[in-house]
Amino acid sequence: MDIMRLNAPILAMSSVGAVAPSDPLYVWPIPSGELQANALMTRN
């Protein structure tokens, strides 16, 4: 997603507030290479 690649905040939607990249609730995607190389990883 460009939002995460650009380190931009996740925008607010109706009753949910925006999430800044510095917030612990910000979810970072797991790279596909890591999923292929590490059998212990699960998709998020």
Phi and psi restraints in degrees (range 20) as a CNS / XPLOR table:
assign (resid 1 and name C) (resid 2 and name N)
       (resid 2 and name CA) (resid 2 and name C) 1.0 -65.0 20.0 2
assign (resid 2 and name N) (resid 2 and name CA)
       (resid 2 and name C) (resid 3 and name N) 1.0 -30.4 20.0 2
assign (resid 2 and name C) (resid 3 and name N)
       (resid 3 and name CA) (resid 3 and name C) 1.0 -57.5 20.0 2
assign (resid 3 and name N) (resid 3 and name CA)
       (resid 3 and name C) (resid 4 and name N) 1.0 -47.8 20.0 2
assign (resid 3 and name C) (resid 4 and name N)
       (resid 4 and name CA) (resid 4 and name C) 1.0 -76.4 20.0 2
assign (resid 4 and name N) (resid 4 and name CA)
       (resid 4 and name C) (resid 5 and name N) 1.0 -35.4 20.0 2
assign (resid 4 and name C) (resid 5 and name N)
       (resid 5 and name CA) (resid 5 and name C) 1.0 -63.7 20.0 2
assign (resid 5 and name N) (resid 5 and name CA)
       (resid 5 and name C) (resid 6 and name N) 1.0 -36.1 20.0 2
assign (resid 5 and name C) (resid 6 and name N)
       (resid 6 and name CA) (resid 6 and name C) 1.0 -89.1 20.0 2
assign (resid 6 and name N) (resid 6 and name CA)
       (resid 6 and name C) (resid 7 and name N) 1.0 0.2 20.0 2
assign (resid 6 and name C) (resid 7 and name N)
       (resid 7 and name CA) (resid 7 and name C) 1.0 58.1 20.0 2
assign (resid 7 and name N) (resid 7 and name CA)
       (resid 7 and name C) (resid 8 and name N) 1.0 41.9 20.0 2
assign (resid 7 and name C) (resid 8 and name N)
       (resid 8 and name CA) (resid 8 and name C) 1.0 -97.3 20.0 2
assign (resid 8 and name N) (resid 8 and name CA)
       (resid 8 and name C) (resid 9 and name N) 1.0 156.2 20.0 2
assign (resid 8 and name C) (resid 9 and name N)
       (resid 9 and name CA) (resid 9 and name C) 1.0 -69.0 20.0 2
assign (resid 9 and name N) (resid 9 and name CA)
       (resid 9 and name C) (resid 10 and name N) 1.0 149.0 20.0 2
assign (resid 9 and name C) (resid 10 and name N)
       (resid 10 and name CA) (resid 10 and name C) 1.0 -80.3 20.0 2
assign (resid 10 and name N) (resid 10 and name CA)
       (resid 10 and name C) (resid 11 and name N) 1.0 124.3 20.0 2
assign (resid 10 and name C) (resid 11 and name N)
       (resid 11 and name CA) (resid 11 and name C) 1.0 -70.0 20.0 2
assign (resid 11 and name N) (resid 11 and name CA)
       (resid 11 and name C) (resid 12 and name N) 1.0 155.6 20.0 2
assign (resid 11 and name C) (resid 12 and name N)
       (resid 12 and name CA) (resid 12 and name C) 1.0 -74.1 20.0 2
assign (resid 12 and name N) (resid 12 and name CA)
       (resid 12 and name C) (resid 13 and name N) 1.0 147.6 20.0 2
assign (resid 12 and name C) (resid 13 and name N)
       (resid 13 and name CA) (resid 13 and name C) 1.0 -134.1 20.0 2
assign (resid 13 and name N) (resid 13 and name CA)
       (resid 13 and name C) (resid 14 and name N) 1.0 126.0 20.0 2
assign (resid 13 and name C) (resid 14 and name N)
       (resid 14 and name CA) (resid 14 and name C) 1.0 38.0 20.0 2
assign (resid 14 and name N) (resid 14 and name CA)
       (resid 14 and name C) (resid 15 and name N) 1.0 -102.9 20.0 2
assign (resid 14 and name C) (resid 15 and name N)
       (resid 15 and name CA) (resid 15 and name C) 1.0 -94.2 20.0 2
assign (resid 15 and name N) (resid 15 and name CA)
       (resid 15 and name C) (resid 16 and name N) 1.0 3.3 20.0 2
assign (resid 15 and name C) (resid 16 and name N)
       (resid 16 and name CA) (resid 16 and name C) 1.0 -105.6 20.0 2
assign (resid 16 and name N) (resid 16 and name CA)
       (resid 16 and name C) (resid 17 and name N) 1.0 128.7 20.0 2
assign (resid 16 and name C) (resid 17 and name N)
       (resid 17 and name CA) (resid 17 and name C) 1.0 -76.8 20.0 2
assign (resid 17 and name N) (resid 17 and name CA)
       (resid 17 and name C) (resid 18 and name N) 1.0 168.4 20.0 2
assign (resid 17 and name C) (resid 18 and name N)
       (resid 18 and name CA) (resid 18 and name C) 1.0 -69.0 20.0 2
assign (resid 18 and name N) (resid 18 and name CA)
       (resid 18 and name C) (resid 19 and name N) 1.0 154.0 20.0 2
assign (resid 18 and name C) (resid 19 and name N)
       (resid 19 and name CA) (resid 19 and name C) 1.0 -121.7 20.0 2
assign (resid 19 and name N) (resid 19 and name CA)
       (resid 19 and name C) (resid 20 and name N) 1.0 117.8 20.0 2
assign (resid 19 and name C) (resid 20 and name N)
       (resid 20 and name CA) (resid 20 and name C) 1.0 -78.8 20.0 2
assign (resid 20 and name N) (resid 20 and name CA)
       (resid 20 and name C) (resid 21 and name N) 1.0 152.7 20.0 2
assign (resid 20 and name C) (resid 21 and name N)
       (resid 21 and name CA) (resid 21 and name C) 1.0 -58.5 20.0 2
assign (resid 21 and name N) (resid 21 and name CA)
       (resid 21 and name C) (resid 22 and name N) 1.0 -24.1 20.0 2
assign (resid 21 and name C) (resid 22 and name N)
       (resid 22 and name CA) (resid 22 and name C) 1.0 -82.8 20.0 2
assign (resid 22 and name N) (resid 22 and name CA)
       (resid 22 and name C) (resid 23 and name N) 1.0 -9.9 20.0 2
assign (resid 22 and name C) (resid 23 and name N)
       (resid 23 and name CA) (resid 23 and name C) 1.0 -75.8 20.0 2
assign (resid 23 and name N) (resid 23 and name CA)
       (resid 23 and name C) (resid 24 and name N) 1.0 137.2 20.0 2
assign (resid 23 and name C) (resid 24 and name N)
       (resid 24 and name CA) (resid 24 and name C) 1.0 -62.5 20.0 2
assign (resid 24 and name N) (resid 24 and name CA)
       (resid 24 and name C) (resid 25 and name N) 1.0 -17.8 20.0 2
assign (resid 24 and name C) (resid 25 and name N)
       (resid 25 and name CA) (resid 25 and name C) 1.0 -79.5 20.0 2
assign (resid 25 and name N) (resid 25 and name CA)
       (resid 25 and name C) (resid 26 and name N) 1.0 -10.1 20.0 2
assign (resid 25 and name C) (resid 26 and name N)
       (resid 26 and name CA) (resid 26 and name C) 1.0 -69.1 20.0 2
assign (resid 26 and name N) (resid 26 and name CA)
       (resid 26 and name C) (resid 27 and name N) 1.0 125.0 20.0 2
assign (resid 26 and name C) (resid 27 and name N)
       (resid 27 and name CA) (resid 27 and name C) 1.0 -98.7 20.0 2
assign (resid 27 and name N) (resid 27 and name CA)
       (resid 27 and name C) (resid 28 and name N) 1.0 124.8 20.0 2
assign (resid 27 and name C) (resid 28 and name N)
       (resid 28 and name CA) (resid 28 and name C) 1.0 -97.5 20.0 2
assign (resid 28 and name N) (resid 28 and name CA)
       (resid 28 and name C) (resid 29 and name N) 1.0 133.1 20.0 2
assign (resid 28 and name C) (resid 29 and name N)
       (resid 29 and name CA) (resid 29 and name C) 1.0 -70.0 20.0 2
assign (resid 29 and name N) (resid 29 and name CA)
       (resid 29 and name C) (resid 30 and name N) 1.0 152.3 20.0 2
assign (resid 29 and name C) (resid 30 and name N)
       (resid 30 and name CA) (resid 30 and name C) 1.0 -89.6 20.0 2
assign (resid 30 and name N) (resid 30 and name CA)
       (resid 30 and name C) (resid 31 and name N) 1.0 125.7 20.0 2
assign (resid 30 and name C) (resid 31 and name N)
       (resid 31 and name CA) (resid 31 and name C) 1.0 -60.0 20.0 2
assign (resid 31 and name N) (resid 31 and name CA)
       (resid 31 and name C) (resid 32 and name N) 1.0 143.4 20.0 2
assign (resid 31 and name C) (resid 32 and name N)
       (resid 32 and name CA) (resid 32 and name C) 1.0 -61.1 20.0 2
assign (resid 32 and name N) (resid 32 and name CA)
       (resid 32 and name C) (resid 33 and name N) 1.0 -33.4 20.0 2
assign (resid 32 and name C) (resid 33 and name N)
       (resid 33 and name CA) (resid 33 and name C) 1.0 -62.4 20.0 2
assign (resid 33 and name N) (resid 33 and name CA)
       (resid 33 and name C) (resid 34 and name N) 1.0 -37.1 20.0 2
assign (resid 33 and name C) (resid 34 and name N)
       (resid 34 and name CA) (resid 34 and name C) 1.0 -67.9 20.0 2
assign (resid 34 and name N) (resid 34 and name CA)
       (resid 34 and name C) (resid 35 and name N) 1.0 -39.6 20.0 2
assign (resid 34 and name C) (resid 35 and name N)
       (resid 35 and name CA) (resid 35 and name C) 1.0 -64.0 20.0 2
assign (resid 35 and name N) (resid 35 and name CA)
       (resid 35 and name C) (resid 36 and name N) 1.0 -36.7 20.0 2
assign (resid 35 and name C) (resid 36 and name N)
       (resid 36 and name CA) (resid 36 and name C) 1.0 -74.4 20.0 2
assign (resid 36 and name N) (resid 36 and name CA)
       (resid 36 and name C) (resid 37 and name N) 1.0 -37.7 20.0 2
assign (resid 36 and name C) (resid 37 and name N)
       (resid 37 and name CA) (resid 37 and name C) 1.0 -84.6 20.0 2
assign (resid 37 and name N) (resid 37 and name CA)
       (resid 37 and name C) (resid 38 and name N) 1.0 -25.7 20.0 2
assign (resid 37 and name C) (resid 38 and name N)
       (resid 38 and name CA) (resid 38 and name C) 1.0 -115.9 20.0 2
assign (resid 38 and name N) (resid 38 and name CA)
       (resid 38 and name C) (resid 39 and name N) 1.0 104.4 20.0 2
assign (resid 38 and name C) (resid 39 and name N)
       (resid 39 and name CA) (resid 39 and name C) 1.0 -65.5 20.0 2
assign (resid 39 and name N) (resid 39 and name CA)
       (resid 39 and name C) (resid 40 and name N) 1.0 -19.3 20.0 2
assign (resid 39 and name C) (resid 40 and name N)
       (resid 40 and name CA) (resid 40 and name C) 1.0 -81.0 20.0 2
assign (resid 40 and name N) (resid 40 and name CA)
       (resid 40 and name C) (resid 41 and name N) 1.0 -13.8 20.0 2
assign (resid 40 and name C) (resid 41 and name N)
       (resid 41 and name CA) (resid 41 and name C) 1.0 -78.9 20.0 2
assign (resid 41 and name N) (resid 41 and name CA)
       (resid 41 and name C) (resid 42 and name N) 1.0 145.2 20.0 2
assign (resid 41 and name C) (resid 42 and name N)
       (resid 42 and name CA) (resid 42 and name C) 1.0 -121.8 20.0 2
assign (resid 42 and name N) (resid 42 and name CA)
       (resid 42 and name C) (resid 43 and name N) 1.0 151.0 20.0 2
assign (resid 42 and name C) (resid 43 and name N)
       (resid 43 and name CA) (resid 43 and name C) 1.0 -64.7 20.0 2
assign (resid 43 and name N) (resid 43 and name CA)
       (resid 43 and name C) (resid 44 and name N) 1.0 142.9 20.0 2
